[in-house]
Every structure is written in structure tokens, then in C-alpha cells.
Amino acid sequence: MSSTDETWEPQPPVLLPPWHTPEREKLQEQARRFAMDEVLPVANELDPQKGEIPASLLARLAELGYFGITVPREHGGLGLGAFEYCMIAEELASSRPKTTTATAPAIQRSPRFARATSIVL
């Protein structure tokens, strides 16, 4: 491949059997669209050093359930596993590596909170 003839574009990861399911494909596409349409436009506002994330982005992450990916459904989460968590984090990273550094701590907090909450309840 000559650098003057064509440019290389990274392709999104493809799920292969046995990990591919229609539900995971839909979740991956949703996370990819969110990353490109909503995270990328505000990526320069994210500050991983200070942990600053625009309130509108935090609200949207909450709306999509990304704060409770691995939290059981009976506790208000999505009830998904580590595989789906990693898949969503990978799609967020695809918009810009800085994005994952800023958003990953936010989406990691809720499982710990949920465990603490269920012990208290």
C-alpha cells in the first residue's frame, strides 16, 4: 500500500462466534454511535487529570445505563458481564483515547456502590 494511493482507516472490532449475539451487536453499535455522535464532539472538554466531564455527557451516560453495566437488573443496572463492559469501554475509546481515561472511572464507580448498597439494604 502506497501512502499516496490510499489511506488506512481503522475498522471497528467484529465479534466472532461464540461471543457474537444479536444483543451484543446492538449494544456495540449503540456504544459506537454514542461515542462518535456525542462523546467525540466534547472530547476536548474532558480532563482526565481533574476528572471533569460535562454534565450533559454524564446525564447521557446515565440514561444509557453505562453507570450500571455490571450491576444486576434488580438493583437498577443493565445486568451485563465483564465482556459487555469491556466492549462498551472499547467503543468509547474509539472516539478518542482521552475519552476512556475520563469516562472509565465514572462508569466503574457504580458496581462498587451497588455492592455497598445491597449490603446496607
C-alpha positions as CSV (number, residue, x, y, z in Angstrom):
1,M,0.0,0.0,0.0
2,S,1.4,3.3,-1.1
3,S,0.8,6.3,1.2
4,T,0.0,8.4,-1.8
5,D,-2.6,6.0,-3.2
6,E,-4.8,5.4,-0.2
7,T,-5.1,6.0,3.5
8,W,-5.7,3.3,6.1
9,E,-8.8,3.6,8.1
10,P,-9.1,1.5,11.3
11,Q,-12.2,-0.8,11.3
12,P,-14.4,-1.4,14.3
13,P,-13.9,-4.7,16.1
14,V,-16.0,-7.5,14.8
15,L,-17.5,-10.0,17.3
16,L,-17.0,-13.6,16.2
17,P,-18.7,-16.8,17.5
18,P,-19.3,-17.7,20.2
19,W,-19.2,-14.1,21.5
20,H,-21.4,-12.7,18.8
21,T,-25.1,-12.4,19.6
22,P,-27.7,-10.0,18.2
23,E,-28.0,-8.4,21.6
24,R,-24.2,-7.7,21.8
25,E,-24.1,-6.5,18.3
26,K,-26.9,-4.0,19.1
27,L,-25.1,-2.9,22.3
28,Q,-21.8,-2.5,20.4
29,E,-23.4,-0.4,17.7
30,Q,-25.3,1.8,20.3
31,A,-22.0,2.4,22.1
32,R,-20.2,3.2,18.9
33,R,-22.9,5.7,17.8
34,F,-22.8,7.3,21.2
35,A,-19.0,7.6,21.1
36,M,-18.9,9.2,17.7
37,D,-22.0,11.3,17.8
38,E,-22.0,12.6,21.4
39,V,-18.6,12.0,23.0
40,L,-16.2,12.9,20.2
41,P,-17.7,16.4,19.8
42,V,-16.9,17.2,23.5
43,A,-13.7,15.2,23.8
44,N,-11.6,18.3,24.1
45,E,-13.6,19.4,27.1
46,L,-12.7,16.2,29.0
47,D,-9.9,16.5,31.5
48,P,-8.8,13.1,32.8
49,Q,-6.4,14.8,35.3
50,K,-9.2,16.6,37.0
51,G,-11.9,14.1,36.3
52,E,-14.1,16.7,34.7
53,I,-16.9,15.6,32.4
54,P,-19.6,17.9,31.1
55,A,-22.9,17.4,32.9
56,S,-24.7,16.7,29.7
57,L,-22.4,13.8,28.9
58,L,-22.8,12.4,32.4
59,A,-26.6,12.6,32.0
60,R,-26.4,10.8,28.7
61,L,-24.1,8.1,30.1
62,A,-26.6,7.6,32.9
63,E,-29.5,7.5,30.5
64,L,-27.9,4.7,28.5
65,G,-27.2,2.7,31.7
66,Y,-23.4,2.9,31.4
67,F,-23.0,3.6,35.1
68,G,-24.5,0.2,35.9
69,I,-23.3,-2.1,33.2
70,T,-22.4,-4.9,35.5
71,V,-24.9,-4.0,38.3
72,P,-27.7,-6.6,38.5
73,R,-31.1,-5.6,37.0
74,E,-32.8,-5.9,40.4
75,H,-30.5,-3.1,41.6
76,G,-31.2,-0.9,38.7
77,G,-28.3,-1.8,36.4
78,L,-28.1,-3.4,33.0
79,G,-27.2,-6.8,34.5
80,L,-24.4,-7.4,31.9
81,G,-21.0,-9.0,32.3
82,A,-17.4,-8.0,32.1
83,F,-17.3,-8.8,28.3
84,E,-20.0,-6.2,27.6
85,Y,-18.4,-3.7,30.0
86,C,-15.1,-4.1,28.0
87,M,-17.0,-3.8,24.7
88,I,-18.6,-0.5,25.7
89,A,-15.3,0.8,27.1
90,E,-13.6,-0.1,23.8
91,E,-16.2,1.7,21.8
92,L,-15.8,4.8,24.0
93,A,-12.1,4.7,23.5
94,S,-12.5,4.5,19.7
95,S,-13.8,8.1,19.8
96,R,-10.5,9.3,21.3
97,P,-8.2,7.6,23.9
98,K,-8.5,10.6,26.2
99,T,-12.3,9.9,26.4
100,T,-11.8,6.5,28.1
101,T,-9.4,7.9,30.6
102,A,-12.0,10.4,31.6
103,T,-15.2,8.3,31.4
104,A,-13.9,4.9,32.6
105,P,-13.6,5.9,36.3
106,A,-17.2,7.2,36.1
107,I,-18.7,4.0,34.8
108,Q,-16.6,1.9,37.2
109,R,-17.9,3.6,40.3
110,S,-21.4,2.2,40.2
111,P,-20.7,-1.5,40.7
112,R,-18.8,-0.8,44.0
113,F,-21.7,1.5,45.0
114,A,-24.2,-1.2,44.2
115,R,-22.4,-3.9,46.2
116,A,-22.2,-1.5,49.2
117,T,-25.8,-0.6,48.8
118,S,-27.0,-4.2,48.7
119,I,-25.1,-4.9,51.9
120,V,-26.7,-1.9,53.6
121,L,-30.2,-2.8,52.3
